[in-house]
Amino acid sequence: MSTVIHVRVPRYVKEKLEKYGVNISEEVRRFLEERLRQLEAQKLVEELRKHLESMPKVGDSVPLIREDRETR
């Protein structure tokens, strides 16, 4: 299902785009789809960052590895 969005632009913009053979509706559609992908990716990065910040910090693993090897 789709919906219609109306956009008001200066007449000269529309005329020049048409002069260059630009399919305005297709350009706007692609721009909005790409913008949505960017916003979703940004949200995902923010969620991952919050998740990583909530995880316990891992210190230097060398002493842990050494201790494990010495107990064998």
C-alpha positions in Angstrom: 0.0 0.0 0.0 1.2 3.5 -0.7 0.3 7.0 0.1 0.6 10.4 -1.7 2.8 13.2 -0.4 2.5 16.7 -1.9 5.6 18.9 -1.9 5.6 22.5 -2.8 8.8 23.7 -4.6 9.5 26.9 -6.6 8.3 26.7 -10.2 11.8 27.2 -11.6 13.1 24.2 -9.7 10.4 22.0 -11.2 10.9 23.4 -14.7 14.7 23.0 -14.6 14.4 19.4 -13.3 12.0 18.6 -16.1 14.3 20.3 -18.6 17.0 17.8 -17.5 14.6 14.9 -17.8 14.5 14.2 -14.1 11.6 12.0 -13.0 10.8 14.0 -9.9 8.6 11.5 -8.2 11.2 8.8 -8.6 13.9 11.0 -7.3 11.9 12.0 -4.2 10.9 8.3 -3.6 14.5 7.2 -3.8 15.7 10.0 -1.5 13.0 9.2 1.1 13.8 5.5 1.0 17.5 6.2 1.5 16.9 8.6 4.3 14.8 6.0 6.0 17.6 3.5 5.7 20.0 6.0 7.3 17.7 6.8 10.2 17.2 3.1 10.9 20.9 2.4 10.8 21.6 5.4 13.1 19.0 4.0 15.6 20.5 0.6 15.5 24.0 2.0 16.2 22.6 4.0 19.1 20.9 0.9 20.5 24.1 -1.2 20.1 26.1 1.6 21.8 23.7 1.6 24.8 23.9 -2.2 25.0 27.7 -2.2 24.9 27.8 0.5 27.6 25.6 -1.6 29.9 27.9 -4.6 29.6 30.6 -5.0 32.3 34.0 -3.7 31.4 36.6 -6.3 30.7 40.0 -5.6 32.2 43.4 -7.0 31.3 43.0 -10.6 30.3 46.6 -11.6 30.7 46.4 -12.3 34.5 43.3 -14.4 34.0 45.0 -16.5 31.2 48.1 -16.9 33.3 46.1 -18.0 36.3 44.2 -20.5 34.2 47.4 -22.0 32.7 49.0 -22.3 36.2 46.1 -24.2 37.6 46.5 -27.0 35.0 
